[in-house]
Amino acid sequence: MSDPAPEERQNEIMAAVKEVEARSEGALDAARQRVKSWPLAKIGLGVGIGSAAIAGAVLFASRGKSDKAR
């Protein structure tokens, strides 16, 4: 007589694989939703404007010092 245990083990393994795949797909979907909600364009614009303001202030400050030295 054949032993049904190998078939049962195979079914348990396949069920576990399907469960892991479902979890990973759910985690991937959740990660995609988090990424979509990040305001990266606004952050990038803010960093660019801030950097330009700092560069302008440094140029303005150094311009005044060189005029006094002459």
Buried (B, 14 or more C-beta within 10 A) or exposed (E): EEEEEEEEEEEEEEEEEEEEEEEEEEEEEEEEEEEEEEEEEEEEEEEEEEEEEEEEEEEEEEEEEEEEEE
